[in-house]
Amino acid sequence: MRSKFVQFNRNKQSGFTLVEIAIVLVIIGLILGGVLKGQVLIDNAKYKNFVKQVESYRAGVYTFQDTYRALPGDISVITALDAAATAGDGDGSIEGAECDSNAEESCLVWSHLRYAGIIAGDPSVTTTSAPPTHTYGGQVSSIATGNWANGVTAIKILTKSVPGDVAQRYDNEFDDGDATSGSVARYEPGETSKTYDITASHSVYIAL
């Protein structure tokens, strides 16, 4: 009896059945699908936050202008704002393509908006470290008046290190989708492509 029992066990098959393998594959598929969906949700949340940031700075400029009858960064009579604030020249234009020189008007923008309580941060900072950062880690370098990127003079927000796919999506949704024209345009002198390189990061001017 014992020898027959041993022989029976030796011949018994081991391993997974097709049903078990199918169940495992389904579980793996569900896990991968959940991970991918989660990443899409994260990406969309970051993009929406970027859009909200841009809109908040745009609204901030208009709010400041309506309250003080002057542009942030350019306002020359700062007594109504704060006696400690650094004044601009009051010529109706915010000078400085980007905040790359201490106390230039494109840097003072952030100080004035903070003194007015419109955005968070230390209002006493008027140096090149004054600009805030956006969702993707780059600087919102300046809000200034000029014709950069699209050749049209306007007050523009300069956002740096924006991922290419984000820049293209933003341009598609809020402008003409062309990286060289319209109210949203890439700032890369010498670059003529009408689309954004989605594998690179870009400096993008967004007109108010």
DRENPATOR-164285 format. One record per residue: x, y, z of N, C-alpha, C in turn. Coordinates in steps of 0.02 Angstrom, whole numbers, padded with zeros to 5 digits, always signed. Last residue first. Layout:
<pts>
XYZXYZXYZ...
</pts>
This chain:
<pts>
-00041+04463-01021-00099+04475-00978-00161+04485-01019+00044+04332-01108+00019+04401-01104-00039+04406-01057+00176+04237-01066+00103+04235-01067+00077+04306-01058+00320+04158-01124+00288+04222-01106+00213+04215-01115+00422+04028-01068+00360+04046-01103+00334+04113-01077+00555+03922-01088+00535+03986-01059+00475+04011-01101+00545+03742-01073+00545+03805-01110+00532+03865-01065+00620+03579-01086+00586+03631-01047+00594+03698-01083+00586+03435-01194+00628+03488-01165+00586+03534-01120+00501+03353-01259+00554+03320-01219+00598+03371-01183+00420+03428-01336+00390+03401-01275+00441+03364-01232+00450+03576-01405+00483+03512-01398+00460+03481-01332+00309+03656-01477+00355+03649-01421+00386+03580-01422+00296+03721-01644+00275+03678-01590+00329+03675-01536+00356+03798-01737+00291+03821-01713+00263+03777-01658+00528+03840-01732+00477+03788-01734+00411+03814-01704+00630+03930-01716+00575+03948-01760+00519+03897-01763+00747+04003-01611+00705+03944-01621+00643+03964-01661+00803+04127-01592+00832+04085-01643+00792+04022-01657+00764+04137-01421+00788+04172-01481+00822+04123-01529+00636+04083-01346+00700+04052-01361+00726+04082-01426+00497+04084-01275+00551+04133-01279+00617+04097-01285+00337+04044-01346+00402+04021-01319+00454+04077-01326+00181+04118-01300+00234+04104-01348+00300+04087-01313+00020+04172-01299+00064+04124-01266+00118+04104-01315-00044+04255-01385-00033+04280-01317+00008+04232-01275+00040+04235-01547-00016+04238-01501+00003+04262-01432+00182+04129-01593+00135+04185-01602+00081+04183-01548+00260+04018-01579+00293+04079-01601+00246+04139-01606+00190+03903-01551+00240+03925-01503+00272+03992-01520+00019+03888-01568+00081+03905-01605+00131+03935-01556-00100+03878-01503-00060+03817-01510+00006+03827-01545-00169+03994-01478-00175+03965-01545-00135+03901-01555-00230+03981-01312-00208+04023-01367-00216+03984-01433-00268+03891-01215-00280+03962-01202-00259+04009-01259-00243+03761-01262-00305+03776-01227-00320+03850-01222-00117+03766-01324-00175+03739-01360-00240+03761-01328-00038+03815-01220-00046+03854-01281-00107+03831-01321-00047+03705-01132-00071+03771-01111-00085+03816-01172+00013+03605-01210-00057+03597-01187-00086+03665-01168+00142+03656-01224+00100+03645-01283+00026+03639-01264+00183+03660-01091+00181+03722-01130+00136+03714-01191+00178+03523-01061+00136+03570-01024+00128+03635-01063+00275+03472-01144+00206+03449-01153+00157+03494-01117+00391+03540-01096+00366+03551-01163+00294+03529-01173+00389+03617-00933+00395+03558-00975+00361+03567-01043+00466+03770-00904+00401+03738-00911+00409+03676-00956+00571+03860-00868+00575+03787-00856+00507+03754-00854+00478+04011-00825+00538+03974-00847+00532+03900-00830+00369+04134-00878+00376+04072-00839+00433+04032-00868+00329+04298-00876+00380+04252-00900+00385+04192-00853+00190+04387-00927+00217+04347-00872+00268+04298-00902+00177+04552-00995+00182+04479-01002+00212+04448-00939+00099+04684-01073+00123+04660-01008+00121+04584-01011+00160+04709-01242+00107+04699-01193+00139+04683-01126+00196+04713-01411+00210+04743-01346+00149+04738-01300+00235+04573-01506+00181+04619-01487+00195+04646-01417+00327+04474-01533+00333+04538-01568+00280+04589-01551+00330+04358-01460+00282+04362-01515+00283+04428-01553+00455+04367-01380+00424+04304-01402+00378+04311-01462+00431+04534-01318+00467+04471-01323+00423+04414-01347+00396+04665-01302+00372+04630-01361+00405+04562-01371+00342+04719-01135+00388+04711-01191+00357+04673-01248+00336+04733-00962+00309+04758-01025+00361+04752-01081+00320+04596-00843+00352+04655-00872+00321+04673-00939+00350+04493-00718+00292+04521-00752+00318+04588-00778+00463+04352-00706+00445+04423-00707+00375+04434-00734+00477+04213-00674+00532+04261-00668+00509+04333-00663+00433+04094-00594+00390+04142-00629+00431+04206-00627+00552+03961-00609+00533+04028-00586+00477+04058-00628+00506+03786-00592+00540+03842-00623+00516+03909-00595+00425+03687-00535+00489+03702-00505+00528+03760-00535+00298+03668-00576+00348+03624-00604+00419+03641-00583+00222+03769-00514+00211+03699-00496+00267+03652-00519+00339+03907-00495+00276+03876-00515+00276+03802-00499+00405+04024-00375+00412+03967-00420+00344+03939-00437+00428+04206-00372+00404+04141-00346+00418+04085-00396+00565+04323-00367+00513+04286-00404+00492+04221-00369+00674+04367-00283+00605+04387-00269+00553+04344-00306+00805+04352-00312+00773+04296-00278+00699+04310-00262+00852+04469-00360+00835+04418-00410+00805+04355-00378+00771+04580-00240+00827+04554-00279+00803+04501-00329+00687+04626-00147+00682+04658-00213+00738+04634-00260+00602+04590-00005+00649+04561-00053+00637+04592-00123+00500+04636+00071+00563+04675+00073+00614+04649+00023+00394+04549+00068+00393+04607+00024+00458+04646+00022+00394+04379+00067+00427+04436+00101+00430+04496+00055+00231+04304+00032+00303+04312+00027+00328+04373+00063+00082+04297-00071+00120+04282-00010+00194+04293-00022-00009+04432-00148+00024+04367-00149+00065+04358-00086-00072+04545-00096-00104+04508-00150-00074+04439-00158-00023+04639-00009-00057+04581+00019-00092+04538-00033+00054+04740-00051-00018+04750-00058-00058+04692-00030+00179+04683-00036+00160+04738+00009+00085+04750+00007+00168+04594-00145+00170+04568-00076+00153+04623-00025+00171+04678-00253+00112+04634-00245+00109+04606-00174+00298+04734-00232+00238+04776-00228+00175+04734-00218+00383+04623-00251+00384+04660-00188+00319+04699-00179+00355+04591-00383+00339+04543-00331+00337+04576-00262+00399+04707-00451+00331+04683-00458+00311+04639-00399+00535+04717-00437+00494+04755-00390+00421+04734-00393+00579+04648-00548+00587+04617-00482+00542+04651-00430+00548+04734-00648+00522+04666-00655+00533+04625-00591+00622+04848-00609+00549+04846-00600+00519+04777-00606+00767+04804-00510+00735+04827-00572+00660+04815-00567+00823+04753-00393+00782+04814-00389+00759+04841-00456+00950+04662-00475+00919+04683-00413+00884+04750-00419+00914+04577-00620+00953+04632-00592+00917+04659-00531+00825+04491-00675+00895+04470-00673+00942+04524-00648+00678+04458-00712+00707+04483-00649+00778+04456-00643+00666+04507-00883+00660+04458-00830+00693+04486-00769+00656+04629-00947+00630+04569-00980+00620+04513-00931+00614+04781-00885+00652+04721-00868+00622+04659-00899+00482+04892-00829+00545+04877-00865+00577+04812-00840+00323+04923-00858+00363+04884-00811+00426+04861-00846+00256+05085-00884+00284+05024-00913+00327+04989-00861+00222+05205-00830+00169+05165-00860+00192+05101-00892+00319+05272-00762+00310+05290-00832+00257+05248-00868+00364+05256-00628+00298+05283-00643+00285+05302-00715+00478+05198-00581+00484+05265-00611+00418+05294-00633+00451+05127-00414+00469+05123-00484+00473+05192-00514+00513+05120-00244+00470+05147-00297+00497+05131-00367+00507+05002-00118+00550+05036-00166+00508+05057-00226+00426+05021+00042+00430+04994-00025+00478+05035-00069+00404+05080+00162+00467+05042+00155+00477+05015+00084+00279+05134+00157+00336+05180+00158+00402+05144+00147+00165+05064+00045+00204+05055+00107+00265+05099+00103+00053+05126-00030+00070+05055-00029+00106+05037+00036+00048+05260-00017-00014+05223-00006-00002+05148-00001+00181+05290-00052+00157+05304+00016+00092+05266+00032+00232+05277-00178+00222+05216-00140+00196+05228-00069+00230+05328-00330+00206+05356-00266+00187+05297-00222+00263+05242-00433+00314+05288-00408+00294+05319-00341+00248+05079-00500+00218+05132-00459+00273+05176-00427+00305+04971-00562+00314+05037-00593+00290+05094-00548+00275+04864-00478+00342+04869-00507+00356+04938-00534+00106+04871-00530+00156+04847-00482+00224+04846-00516+00041+05022-00598+00062+04954-00608+00111+04932-00553-00098+05116-00529-00030+05111-00556-00013+05037-00563-00206+05129-00443-00204+05168-00506-00133+05171-00535-00223+05045-00338-00174+05098-00331-00167+05143-00392-00329+04958-00376-00325+04985-00308-00280+05047-00305-00308+04921-00508-00372+04950-00490-00369+04985-00422-00180+04866-00498-00191+04924-00541-00256+04960-00522-00206+04757-00414-00160+04809-00393-00173+04874-00432-00291+04684-00498-00315+04706-00432-00271+04764-00407-00207+04657-00606-00267+04697-00616-00294+04724-00550-00111+04577-00541-00091+04640-00575-00151+04685-00583-00190+04470-00498-00155+04512-00450-00134+04579-00479-00232+04407-00614-00282+04442-00574-00249+04490-00524-00105+04354-00648-00141+04400-00694-00192+04441-00654-00084+04273-00540-00038+04329-00552-00069+04379-00599-00189+04181-00555-00185+04221-00494-00139+04281-00503-00161+04122-00678-00221+04164-00672-00218+04208-00609-00046+04050-00642-00042+04102-00694-00102+04150-00687-00104+03963-00548-00051+04010-00529-00047+04067-00579-00194+03889-00625-00220+03933-00572-00168+03984-00550-00104+03819-00705-00152+03865-00736-00178+03914-00684-00042+03741-00606-00003+03788-00646-00048+03841-00677-00151+03663-00567-00121+03709-00519-00079+03762-00554-00171+03589-00682-00224+03635-00660-00197+03686-00610-00050+03515-00680-00065+03562-00735-00118+03613-00714-00067+03439-00565-00011+03486-00570-00024+03537-00624-00179+03363-00602-00183+03408-00544-00127+03460-00546-00130+03291-00710-00184+03339-00721-00190+03388-00663-00034+03212-00643-00013+03258-00696-00066+03311-00708-00119+03138-00558-00067+03181-00530-00046+03234-00581-00194+03067-00653-00228+03113-00606-00178+03162-00575-00093+02992-00711-00131+03040-00752-00165+03091-00707-00057+02912-00604-00008+02959-00631-00042+03012-00673-00174+02836-00589-00152+02880-00535-00103+02932-00559-00172+02764-00706-00226+02812-00695-00207+02862-00641-00058+02686-00680-00059+02732-00737-00113+02785-00729-00103+02614-00568-00042+02656-00564-00043+02708-00619-00214+02547-00620-00222+02594-00565-00163+02641-00558-00153+02467-00716-00203+02516-00736-00213+02569-00683-00076+02386-00634-00043+02430-00682-00091+02485-00704-00180+02320-00564-00130+02360-00527-00096+02410-00574-00247+02256-00668-00283+02305-00627-00234+02350-00589-00146+02170-00713-00174+02221-00758-00209+02276-00719-00130+02088-00602-00074+02130-00625-00099+02187-00669-00257+02028-00605-00237+02068-00547-00180+02115-00565-00249+01958-00726-00301+02009-00716-00282+02056-00659-00146+01870-00698-00137+01920-00751-00189+01977-00744-00206+01793-00597-00146+01832-00582-00136+01887-00634-00308+01733-00672-00325+01776-00615-00267+01821-00598-00233+01657-00762-00277+01710-00787-00295+01759-00732-00173+01567-00674-00131+01614-00712-00172+01672-00738-00288+01498-00633-00248+01535-00584-00204+01586-00618-00327+01440-00754-00372+01486-00719-00334+01529-00669-00223+01356-00783-00236+01413-00827-00281+01464-00794-00134+01320-00629-00182+01304-00682-00191+01365-00725+00036+01304-00579-00026+01342-00583-00070+01317-00639+00106+01153-00501+00109+01215-00538+00041+01248-00540+00112+00972-00527+00115+01032-00485+00119+01094-00530+00037+00809-00539+00063+00870-00570+00063+00927-00520+00089+00652-00474+00043+00708-00469+00074+00772-00497+00178+00552-00470+00148+00565-00536+00102+00626-00535+00209+00545-00338+00262+00563-00385+00233+00582-00453+00092+00500-00281+00115+00568-00268+00168+00590-00317+00090+00365-00326+00036+00411-00344+00057+00485-00336+00200+00310-00264+00200+00315-00337+00147+00365-00360+00158+00313-00131+00216+00352-00152+00216+00362-00227+00053+00220-00139+00040+00289-00118+00096+00335-00140+00120+00104-00174+00071+00132-00220+00057+00205-00203+00195+00084-00059+00229+00096-00123+00182+00126-00174+00097+00059+00038+00140+00118+00043+00171+00136-00024+00041-00061+00000+00000+00000+00000+00042+00063+00000
</pts>
